[in-house]
């Protein structure tokens, strides 16, 4: 607890705010639409996927409110990709700074991932607009549980960012490797296709896919905001107990990767 | 004991640091795999070796040493940028570093935004920085440019802003690395004045510099590093002389045969000549306890506002037995191009029998990286004889011995 208090001391909070502010200011500088781009990009991706998989391939058959369903998946996955990619490069790209002032290194990773988190929250506005237009079945519990799911997804992204950013200092290969992993992950996560399709094919595969915290978060968010037909842990395993698996994955990765980061961070300034 | 501890700003306790230098910088897995087969792909270089010292609160502390002696590493350890391999460093108070030309600025942000960003990096809140903002801008003399992006600043302006932030942030401890290369001469003068103010206010300042004049002028104590070890710690004058002698020793080794040739360097901006007189007559030997004069004649080929002309007298064993410069007695001297000047230094001959060599140098104090305009080793020599004594003492001042009956 004491340590957590130090991590979020007034000084560190001020630094975090300033770094996030700078990040935002710089990202959309010199572009006409500015911030709108971070809303438009996932929207365009959604449009493309919708045309290909709903209009042409008709993979969505049977899923009510498919646009909201798809949009949620795309935005949550987009957040995961953006947060981990920015988190991964955060230490290397701020190397110039780290060599000149003493900074708590984790703040740099925080700031990179928090920018992505703010994007996600703003993206949620579009989801809400979609929900209102299409009129999906929103559960009252969503008000409480959606923030919990976001926290879970954020912590998972943070854990991965800690690991990747530390490795990236010495081996720049990881950025390429991670791109490939994200590509594969996009298809290994039920984003464009309904998990039901996989479950029909082989229930075991559906179970494994759902143990991925990102998939679990996406399916739960869909369940809360769109339709009962989004398969969650309860449906696939027949017991809510299995929620422990993704939660343990998130917590243990946060601890293990956090420790790894702390150990390596001593030598960042020398290795950069 | 506790009060003594409270007075320590920085405690360095048996600190060692070494770096692993890869033979070939590899930053990919492929090279890593290839290197693995060949065994270790790096060598360890020890940069600092068992360094221990304290810096007191309110002290102006200098760290000097040649390139590669470990100064910057020591500074980065103090700033917490590197972590020590062995030993410990304790810092009491907020430390503001000014290393490698300041905190990381972002060229895409305006001057104003960069001030707040740098402030937060140094550990100051936005509110803190709002209070300091005006003083920073005023010191940097950049009022008109604060809303422009930093990439449109000249490099001099950027450095001025960075330096102003560092010194106006008003932390407890200020860490300055080679700051005297900052800005134009007017700004440098302002910095020097500010140093005086810091000194009066009893701020803790750590100065790393190659400019011995500034070390001597500002620092209370100094430390000489050589190959990662402390050679000596002492008064700044003492350390500055020791540092200069490191270079003199090197120069000696290089030009031991051609000492005369260094006397007149055709490229030099100043021509120097010297001779010894006794009662206005040129001499080569001086009797004991006589008052003799060292005459330095110089012709300047440049305009200088503040030249400082100094001499050293060395004995047979290369020990400096006397050293002075014009600043000590008459101040800095202005020289116009083509102007001839003669400097007369008259001293009592208190030296014992032997051969003595005079070195002379001219330093341009107007330039902050302490441009030595000319340094002539052995510009003239003299002999001391006539002392009837057998003691091997260095000095033989005017004295008397009396015997009294009690």
Contacts between the chains, C-beta under 8 A, distances in Angstrom:
chain1	res1	chain2	res2	distance
A	10	B	125	6.8
A	11	B	123	5.0
A	11	B	125	7.3
A	14	B	120	5.3
A	14	B	124	7.7
A	14	B	125	4.4
A	14	B	126	6.4
A	15	B	120	4.7
A	15	B	121	6.7
A	15	B	123	7.5
A	17	B	120	7.7
A	17	B	126	7.9
A	18	B	116	6.4
A	18	B	117	5.6
A	18	B	120	3.7
A	18	B	121	7.8
A	18	B	126	7.3
A	19	B	117	8.0
A	19	B	120	7.5
A	22	B	106	6.5
A	22	B	109	6.7
A	22	B	113	7.4
A	22	B	117	5.7
A	25	B	109	6.9
A	25	B	113	7.3
A	26	B	106	7.1
A	26	B	108	5.4
A	26	B	109	7.4
A	29	B	108	6.0
A	94	B	104	7.6
A	96	B	104	4.8
A	97	B	103	7.4
A	97	B	104	3.7
A	97	B	121	6.7
A	98	B	81	7.4
A	99	B	81	6.4
A	99	B	100	7.5
A	100	B	81	7.1
A	100	B	97	7.1
A	100	B	99	5.3
A	100	B	100	6.1
A	100	B	102	7.2
A	100	B	103	5.7
A	100	B	104	5.5
A	101	B	79	7.3
A	101	B	81	7.1
A	101	B	97	6.3
A	101	B	103	5.6
A	101	B	104	7.4
A	101	B	121	5.0
A	101	B	122	6.5
A	102	B	79	5.7
A	102	B	80	3.4
A	102	B	81	5.6
A	102	B	95	7.9
A	102	B	97	7.7
A	103	B	121	6.5
A	170	B	27	6.8
A	171	B	27	6.6
A	171	B	28	6.4
A	171	B	29	5.5
A	171	B	32	6.8
A	172	B	27	5.1
A	172	B	28	6.3
A	173	B	28	5.3
A	173	B	29	4.7
A	173	B	30	7.9
A	266	B	83	4.8
A	267	B	83	7.8
A	269	B	76	7.5
A	269	B	81	5.2
A	269	B	82	5.8
A	270	B	19	6.1
A	270	B	20	8.0
A	270	B	82	6.4
